[in-house]
């Protein structure tokens, strides 16, 4: 009898561990799909797709400064940027690295991308647009899915 209880307890713990691993893999797939969709939104010049998945009060770390941005500021910035940009290339240079908080409610995605294309200036002329960037984005899992709450980006 004692052996049966131990066996049942062991099987229950094993099943919970397998379930936790499956949940983690599902979350990893969700975050990676969102990252890939954000790259596609740059190519498609779709700022609303990007901003819909960003939190109000989004924290942006760039050029030695930290800014908390409202949705209006985020939307305006992406609309201006993507309104003039057309990408012929926007790719991952390596597989993104994804890590989760212990409770699975936060995700960190580290990516390195390369982009190339053209940017239209106010006078109608175009200039080449080319960059490589490394970024770390923090996502929060909410009832309606993952939302990007912060990022840090460096350009090369």
N, C-alpha and C positions, 0 to 999 in steps of 0.2 A: 504494500500500500504506500509506504513511504517513497519507494522508488517511482511509483506511478505519479505521485504528486510532484516529485522533483522533475520528472520527464515532462509533465504538463506545464509546469512553471517555466522550464527551459524552452519549450516550444513556443510558449506565449511571448517570452522575451525575444526570441528569434524572429517571430512574426512581426512584433512591433519594430524591431530594428530594420527588417526588410521593408516595412511600410514607410518608415522614416526615410530610408534610402530612396524609395520610389518617389515620395513626395519631394525630396531634394532634387532628384533628377527632373521631375516635372517642372519645378521652379526654375532650374537651370535652363531648361528648354524654353520656358516662357521669357526669361530675361534675354537670352541669346536671340530669340525671335524678335523681341522688341528692338534690340540693338541693330539687327539686320534691317528691320522695317524703317528705323531712323535713317540709316544710310540710304535706303531707297527713297525716302521722303526728300533727302537732299537732291538726289538725281532727278526726281519728279518735280522739284521746286514746290513742295507742299508744306509750307510753314505751319499750317493749322494742325497737321498730323503730329508734328514735333511738339508744338505748344500744348496740345490737348493732354499730353503725357508728362507734363512738367507741373510741379507744385507751385502754387502761389507762394511767394517768399523764397523761391528757388535760389540756392546759393551758388554763385559762379566765382571760381578762383582762376584768375588770369593776370598775366603781366604784373605780378607782385601785389595784386589787390584782391579783396573779397567784397562781393556785392550781393545783397539780397534783392532779387528782382521780382516785381509784380508781374502778373500775367500780361498786363498791357505792355509793359516794357519788353518782356520776352517776345511777345507776338510782333511788336513793332520791329525789334531787332532782327528777328528771323525773316520777316516779310521784306525788309530792306535788303538784307544779305541775299536771300534766295531769289528775290525779284530781279537782281542783276546777274546772278550766277547761273551758268549752265555747265554741268559736269559731264565730261566724256569718260571719266574714271573716278570711282570712289570705292576703294577696296580695303579690306583688312590686310595688313602686312603679316600678321600672325593670328592664330586662333585667340580670341578674347579669353582673358582669365576671369573667372567668376567665383566669388566667395560669398558666403552667407553668414548672418548672425546666428547665434545658437538657436534662437527660436524661429528662424527662417523668415522673419518679417522685414529684414533689410538685406539687400544684395549690393555687392560692390563689383563693378565690371571694369576691368582694365583693358584698354584696346590701343592698338597702334594702327593708324590708317594712312593711306596716301590718296590724295585727290588731285585731279587735273581737269582743266576746262578753260572757260573764258568768263570774264566779268565785264558787263556793260557799264560804262561810266555815264555820268549825268549828261555829258555832251554827245552821247550816242556811240562814241568810239569804244573799242573793246581792248582789253589787255589780258594776257595770259593769267590764269589762276592756277597755282600749283602749290601744294604744301604736303608735308608729312606732319602728323600730330600724334601725340600720345595723350591718352586721357584716362581719368578715373571717374566713373559715374556712380553715384549712390542712388539706389532705388528703394522705395518703401512699398510693401505689399498692402494694399487697401482692399476694401470689399469689391471694388470694381476693377481690380487688377493692379499692376505695377505702375508706380508714378516716380519719375526722376525728381529727386529732391536737391541734388547737388552734383557739381562736377568740378574737376580741375583739369585744365588742358595746357599742354606745352606744344609749341610749334617749332619745327625745324626748318 
